[in-house]
Amino acid sequence: MDAKEKNELAELVEFLKANGIVKFEMEREGRKVALEFAGAGGIDAAHLATLLAAQGKAGTAHAPAVATAPSIQAAAAEADPHAGAHIVKSPIVGTFYASPSPDAETFVKVGDRVEVGKVLCIVEAMKLMNEIESDFAGEIVKVFPKAGQPVEYGQSLFAIK
């Protein structure tokens, strides 16, 4: 891996961290990069570049999980009101829309009960409107993105309990 590639990778890692993206995979020119950040610290770009360089051209790098004490993990679980909720994630990269048109009512809102197959939102990708359906029955407890916000593959869209 040359200096230019290391710099590109460092910029990518910083972009992902700055935008709160916790999981990312990319394959380009025979190289595959898979990143998954854990905890508040994640992984720094210099460490990732070192891992990739050590693994060679076709290596895959997985960011190590940040170890925390059990008491900290328990406190974090109590503080997270969505702990135990089913998370509906975006299957594609695109733009999140909560309603079928700007002046229409949202598909769902917090407190609504949904069944499997209920349309929750639209994710627009390359001028195609993709309806995202619920894969879980329950009550919507959280809508993560705002209307018109870009979303990434694997990003949390809804929490359902």
N, C-alpha and C positions, 0 to 999 in steps of 0.2 A: 504494500500500500504506500503510494507516494504522498508527499506533503500536501498536494492539492486535494487528494481524496480524503486525507485526514481532516483537513480544514472543512471540506464539504460535510463530512460526517459530524464534526463538532457543531457546525451551524445547524444541521438537522436536529441534533439532540437538543440544542438550546431552543429551537423553534417548538419542538414537541413539548418540552418542559414548560415553556412560557405559555403555551396554549392548553395546558392541562391534559394532554394526550398521554394516556398511561400504557397504551399498547400499540405497536407499529411494526409492520412487516414490509419488506421491500426486496425485490430481486431485480438486479440489473447487471448485464454483462457477465453472467456467471457468478456473481457475488450475491449472497443472500444475507440480509440483516434483519434480525428480529429483536425488537426491544420491548421490554415490559418493565415499567417503573413501579416500585413499591415504596410506600411510606413517603414522608415529606422530603427526604433527601434524594431519593432516586439514585442515579448514577451520574458521575461527572463525565464530560466528553473526553477528557484526557485518559481516564481509566478505560472507557469503551474503545477508544482508538488503540490502546495497548492490547486489549483483549482481541480485537479484530486482527491486529498485526501478528499476534502470537498464533492465531488459528489459521493463518494463510488465506489465500485468495478465495476459496469457496467456503470458508468457515461461516458459522452462524454464531452470533453473540447474543447471549441472554443476560440482561442486567441482573445482578444479584439482588435478592430481596434484602431490605434493610431490617436487621434484627432488632426487635424491641422486647423489653421485659414483659412477662405475662400480665403484670398489673397495669402496664400502660396499654396493652392490647385490650384488656377487660374494660378499662375506662373509656377507650375509644369506641368500643362496641356499645356501651351504655349511652354515649354521647351521640351516636349515629341513630337517628330515628328511623332510618331505612334498613337497619340491620335485619336480616332475615327476609327482606322483601325480594320478590323476583324482579330482576332488572331486564327490561326490554332494551336491547342495544341496536344501534343502527347497522344494517347489513351492508351499507354502501356509504361512500363519501358523497355529500351533497348539501343542499340547503333545507333546513327543517321548516315545515309549515304545519301549524296546529289546526288549520281550517282549510276547506276546499277553495276558498277565495277570500280576499282581504275583508270583505264585508259580511261574510258568513260566520255562523257560530262555530266554535271549536268542536273538533270531533269528540274529544273527551276533556274533562277537567278534574282536578283533585276532588275526591269524594265520589266520583262516578264508579259504578260497578260495571265491569266489562266481562264478556265471555270470550273464549278462544275464537279467533277469526274476526273480532270487531276491529274496524279500522281505527287506529289511534292517531295517525298523522300521515303527512306526505313528506317524502324526502325527494327533492328535485335533483336529478343528476343528468347533466348534458341535455337539458330541455325535456327530459322525460319525467313525468310525475309518478313516483313509486309509492303506492299505498303500503304503509307498514301496519300489519295486523297484529293483534295480541296473540301471543302463544301461551297465555296463562289467564285463568279466570280469577277475578278478585276485584279489589277496590284500588283505584288509582290513588297513591299516596304522595307522588311527586312527579312533576314534569320538569325534566332537567334543562333542556334548551329553551330559548325564547324564539318566537316566530321570526323567521328570516335569518336565523343564526346558522352559520356553517357547521356541519357535523362531520365527524370522521368515522371511518369503519370501526365498529366495536365501541363507539361512544355510547354512554348511557342516555336513553331517551326518557324512559318512564320507570318508576318503581311501583310495583303492584303487590299488595298483600291480600 
